Amino acid sequence: MAITTSRRRLRGRTRGPAEPSAGVATGAHVEGRVAMPGGAIAYTTAGTGEPILLIHGLGGTRRTWRYVIDSLAAAHTVIAPDLPGHGESDPPAGDYSIGANAAALRDLLVALGHPRATIAGHSLGGGIGLQFAYQFPERTSRLILISSGGLGAELTPMLRAATLPGAPAVVAGLGLLPQGLTRRLIPVLSLVPGLVARQDSRPVAEGLHGLADAQHRHTFIRSARAVMSWRGQTISAARQLALLEELPILVVWGSKDQTIPRQRHQAIANHLQHAHLVEITGAGHYLHETASDRLLPAIHAFLASTTPFHYTETRWRDLLTQPPAPTSTDT
């Protein structure tokens, strides 16, 4: 296993509606790459203190966290990796499941010398975060779910279409469209209920542009089919949530999210009475990109008001063997 790093200083950012800023001075980011048997993982780190691991969503890269990383790094060590097959990370050998992604992130934390971390995930990254907490509770301090997957079957038709037989050709065509054209088309699509929120035009266009790369398209399709079908999400953490009842969890979503319906996030209250629930009015699916000025206060307050989860084998065994609670109709 080899770790290579480089240091760069970001010069600052433009402030405005399209690129919200947390108002924190930009600092040095360390760009690294860990070569491991399962494939190299590229990552960005910043700050010092208790670690926070940021997990991006399907088809994304660690760049998606650029509006929040400096604010979080003011008091924490922030680690933002590219998932296997995404961005600058090597593709996996063939396993694109959320469990394999969780294991790869565990390996990254070990390689970087962090025994535990607060896990924060967006969309598919939230589903991976839930799986990480289930697989590696001893390495999980807290869990932050942002517009998270893994909480129910409902999904936008655009994502479900990625699982159909002709999806690779369609995705290739979308990825090769000029990004400016894509950004103009998405507001038109937003007029169709259940497709995409107008607020998400820029991040969706950037994500589609990233699929011009053949390997990224392959990862997108394989990852999508690992967790969803035409009927919706096929992976749900509902049965495992009882195990996380003592883990501090923050669930945040936008009221205008068209990708994962708001009721999916609200339903988590039926399973986790202690979870911190925050809805950001008027925001879409990409809260950390389009509403970071309202998301960050919720995250900082959560981090400041909670203590890290302490894992014990005895307590975990008790949770595993206790009778299951009645199944809710909205899981």
N, C-alpha and C positions, 0 to 999 in steps of 0.2 A: 504494500500500500504506500502510495506516494502522495504528498500534499504539496501543491505549488500555489503561491499567492503573489499578488501584485497590489500595490497601493495606489489609489488615485483620489484626487480631491475634486469633488463636484463644485463648480463655480457659482452655483445658485440657480434659481428657477424663476420662470415667469409666473406671476400671480394673475389669476383671472378665472372666469367661470369654467373654462375647459380644463384647467390644471390647478385645482385648489391647493393651497399651501397651508401647512400647520403653523407657520410662523416661527419655526425653529431654524437657527443657522445651520447651513449644510456643513457636514464634516467629512472626514476621510472615510471612504469605503474601501474595504479590502476585498478584492476579487480573487477567488481561489478555485481550485479544482482538485478533487480527491480521486486518485486512481485506485479503485477497489476491484476485487474479483468479479463483481456483478456489473461493472462498467463505471466509468468516471462520472462523478457528479460535480457540476459547476455551481458555485454559490457566491453570494455577496454577504459580508458581515460588516457590522458597524457597531460602535459603542462598547460599553463595558457594563457588567452587572449581571443580574439574573437573566438567563437566556430565554429568548422568544424565537421559536421556529415558525416562519411564515410559509404556508403551502399554497401555491397558486392553483387555479382551476384548469379545466380541460382545455387543451390547446394553447394555454398561456405560457408565460415565462416569469422569472423572478422580477422582471422589469415592471410588472403590474403593481409592485409594492412601492414604487418610487415616491409616491405622495405621502407615505406614512413612515417610512423606514427611519428618517432622521429624527422625527419626533419621538419615536419609541426608543431610539438609540441614546436619547438624552439620559436614560436611567437604566438601560438594559443592553445586554449583548444580543443583537438581532442577527439571525441567520436566515437568509432568503435563498433557497436553492432552486435550480431548475429540476423539475421532476425527471426521472429517466425517460429519454426519448424526446424531451422538450428542450427548447432553447439550445444551450451549449452542452447539455449532458448527453452521455452515450445512451443509445437505446438499450432496453433490457434484452436478455437472451430470448424472450418470448412470452414472459408472464407480465401482462399489463393490468393485473388485478389490483384492487386497492390494498389488499394484504401485502402484495409484493412491493408496492410503493411505500407502505408503512415500514416494511423491513429495511428498504433502502435508506429511508430517512433515519431510522434507528442507527444504521451503520454510519451514516454521516455524522450524527451527534457523537458517537463513540470515537470516530476518527478525529474529530475536532476537540475531544476531551471534555465534553459536556455530559455528565451522568443523567441529567434531567432537564426539562425545559417546559415552558408554557407553549402549547401547540395552538397555532391560529391558522385556520384554513378558510379559503373562499371557494364556494360552489363545490366542485369535485374535491378540492382541497379540504373542505369541511368534512366530507365523507371519509377521506383518508385520515383526517385528524381523529374522527370518531373511532376508526379502526385502530389507529395508533394507540389511543387511550385504552382500548380493549386488549390489544396484544401486549402492550408494554406499559401497564399502569405504574410500575415502579419508576418509569422514566418520564411520567407526565405530571407536571405541577399544576397546570390549569388547562382549560380548553376554551378557545374562542372560535365560534362558528359564525361566519359572515356569509349570508345568502347561501346557506349550506345545503349540499346534497345529502342523500342518505337518510332522509327523514320521512319519506313517503314516495308513492308511485308517480305523482303528477309531475309533468315536465312540459315545456313548450314544444309544439310540433316541430320546430326547427331542429331541436336537439334529437328528438325521436327519429327524425328523418335520416340522421347520420347512421342509423343502424340498418337501413334498407340496402338491398343488393347493389343498386346503382349509385350509392352514396360516394364512393371514391372519385368517380368521374365528376360528379357535381361539385364536390369539395375542391377538386383541382381547378375547376373552372372559376369558382368563387375566389380562390386564392390568387389566381392570375389576373383578376380584375384590378385596375388601378385603385389605390386606396382612396383617392379623392372621389372616384365614382361610387365606390362602396359606401362611403360616408353620406353621399347624397341619396342613395337608394334606401338606406336603413330607415330614415324618417318616414318614407313612403310605406315601408313594411309595418312601421309602428301604428299605422292607421288600422291595421287588421288586428282585432283582439286576440291576445294570446301568443303573439309572435315575438316582438322585441319592444322594449321601452325606448321611447325617443331619447331619454336621458343616457342610454347606453350606446348611442350611435358611434361615438369615437372609439371606446374600447372594443366593441364588436368589430368595427372596421379594421382595427389594428390586429385583432386576433385572426380574422380571415386573411389579412395580408401575410401573416406569418405562415399560413398554410400553403404558400407558394412553394415551399421546400418539400420535396417528396418524402423525406424521412419524417418530418413533422406531420404531414398528412397521414402517413401510415400510423404514427403514434396516436393521432387524434381518433382515427376510425377504430383502431384496436382498443383504445382506452374506453371509447364510448360504448362499444359492444360488450365490454367487460362488465359494465354497470347498468346498462339500459337496453330496452328493446323498443319496438314500435309502440308497445302498450305503456311505456314509461320506465321509471327506475326499477331495476330488478334486485337491487341491493338495498336493504333497510336495516338501520341500527336499532329499530324499535325494541327488539327482544333483548338487546344488550344494554339499553339505557339504565335499567335497574342497577347494573353493576357500577354505574358512574354516579350514584346518588350522593356520594360524599366528595366528589371532584368538583371544584369551583368551575362553573360553566357560564359563559356569556354567549347569548344567541342574539344576533343583530340582523335585521333585514330591512329592505326598503318597501314602502307601501305600494310602489308602482312596479315592483318586480314582476316581469312577465315570464321569466325563465323558470322560477320555482315559486309557486303560489304562496302568498303570505300565510294561508291557513296551515301550511306545513310547518312553519316555524312556530306559530302560536300553539300548535298541537303538542309541541314538546313539553309544554307546561303540564300536560296530563301525565307525563312520565317523570318529570324532574321538577318537583315542587320548589326546589331551592334555586333553580336556574335564574340568572339575570336576563331578562327579556327586554330588548330595545327595538322599537320600530322607528325608522327615520322617515318622516313624512315627505312624500314627493320624490324619494330616491328610487332608483331602479336596482338592477342586479349587481352592478359594480360599485358598491358603496365606497370602497377604499380608493377608487379612482375619481369618482364624480361627487362624492360627499364626504371627503376625508376630514373636512373642517368640523363636521358633526359626528363622524364616527370616532375620531381620536379621543375626544373627551370621555366618551362612554368606555373606551378601552382603558384609558388612564385611570378612571374612577374604579373600574373593576379590578385592575391590578393593585391599586392602592388599598382597596377595602377587603381583599381576600388573602388568605395565607395558602402557601403551596400544599397540595395534597400529599399526605404521608401514607405510603403503601405499606401494608403488613399482610403477610401470607395468611394469617389466621382470619383477619377480617375479610379478605378476598374469598377465602374458602366459605365463610358464612354466607356471603352474598351469592356465590355460585350455587349453593345447595339449598337456599331458602325457596319455599314454594313460589311459583310465578304468580304475578298479579294478574287479575282478569284482563283479557285483551280488549283494548278500546276499539271502537268501530272506526276511528279515524287514523289508524296506524297503517 
